Amino acid sequence: MAEVVFRWFADQAGLGDRVVSTSAGTGEWHVGERADSRTLDALDRRGYDGTRHRARQFSRDDFDSNDLVIALDRSHERILSEWARSPADVDKLALLLSFDSRGDGVLDVPDPYYGGPAMFDEVLGMIESASRALFRQLEPALRR
């Protein structure tokens, strides 16, 4: 969800060609698969197109090709920090919800997998709010 939403913000601002965003998991369970149908449904209900997404696993090389590595929860952030090869890699890590000042101190995006459609919609709302805040923070540098 987060990649699709962040990409939408960049495209809407006319900066899609200045931003590369990718999505990767810490496990290999679903590599090559489409997003869960409930994720696609939630995205579709809000006007996003997630149909091109395919799962892939994070690689240590991703630290080299990204300025930021955004984790959705602290467990993933912990795994990514263990995979980091240098302090510079660790400095690229951030939690998505840490960018949203309206998040009431919540740092972990909940996994909606065992919930119903309402849970997917709630998670998408959290991701939208934090992605908007992150994009607004990055936008001035992207416009230079």
N, C-alpha and C positions, 0 to 999 in steps of 0.2 A: 504493500500500500504506500509506504513512505516514498519510494522512488517515483511512483506514478504521480503522487500528489506534488512532490517537490518539482518534478519536471513540468507539471502543469503551471505552477507559479512562474517558473523561468520562461516558459513559452508565452504566457499571458503578458509578461513584462517585455516581450520582444527580445529576451536574452537567451533563448534556448540554444543558440549557436555558441554562446560563451560559457555554457555549463555542461559538464559531463557528469551525469549521476548514474550510479549503478547500484544494484541490490545484490547482496550475498549473505548467505547464512553461515553459521559456524559449523553446521553438520552437513553431511552429504546425503541425507535421507531422500530428498526430493529433487536432486540435481537433474536438470533438463525438463522437469515437469512444469505445467502451467500453474498459476496460482489456484488456490482452493476456490471452488465455485462460489462459496459464500463471500469470499473476498471480492471476487469479480462482481457479484451481485451488489454488494455494498458500494463498490466504486461506481458501478453503472447507475445506481440510484442517485448518486451525487453528480453524475455527468462526466466521470472519468473513464478512460478506456485502459483497462489493464490486460487486454487480451494478448498483447505481444510479450508480456513478462514470462520469463523462464527462470526457474531456480538455478542457482549456481552456488558453489561453496567459496567462501573467502579464501584468498591465498595471501601469503606473506608479501608477495609482489604487489598486492593491492595498496600496501602502504606507500610504495614508490610512485604509483600512478594516481594517487588521490591527495588532495590538500587537506581534506577532512575525512574522517571515518566515523560515521554516526551510528551509535548502537541504540537499540530500542529499549534495552533494559540493562540493569547492572550485571546480571550474570553473563550476558554477551560482552559487555564492556570488559569484564574480568578476563574472559577467554581471550579477547582480542589483545588485551594488555600483556597476557602471557605469550602471545604469538609475536608481539613487537620485538624487533631486533635491536632497537636503540631508543634512547630517550626521545629522539625526534619522532619516532613512530608513535610512542605513547602520547606525545604532545598533540598528535592529530586526532586523538580519540575524544569524543564527547557524547553525551546522552541527548537524544532528540528533545525530550521534554525539558531539559535544562534551559532551552532557549525560550520557553513559554512562561512569561512572568505570571500568567493567569492560572498556572497549573497547581496552585496551592501546595507546592513542595513535593508533589508526586513526581518521581523520576522514572518509574518503570511503566512502559506501555504494556498493558496486560495482554496475554495471549488469548485471543478470542476463540481458539480452536474448539473448545468444549462448550462454548456458549451458542446461543441462537443468533438470528439476524440482528436483534437489537444490540447484542454485544459487539458484533462487527461494525455496526453503525457508530456505537460509542467510541470504539477504538479509532475508527476513521476520523471522527471529530477531534480526538486528541491529536492525531497525526496532522490533521489540517491546521489546527491552531499553532502547533509547534513548528511546522514546516513554514507557515506564513511568517512567524517570528524569525526563524533562521534566515529565510530568504530576504526579509527586510534588513537584517543585519549585514548580509553579504552584498546586497544590491549596489550600494555605492561603489564598492571595489569592482564589481562586474561592469559598471558603466564607464569606468576609466579607460 
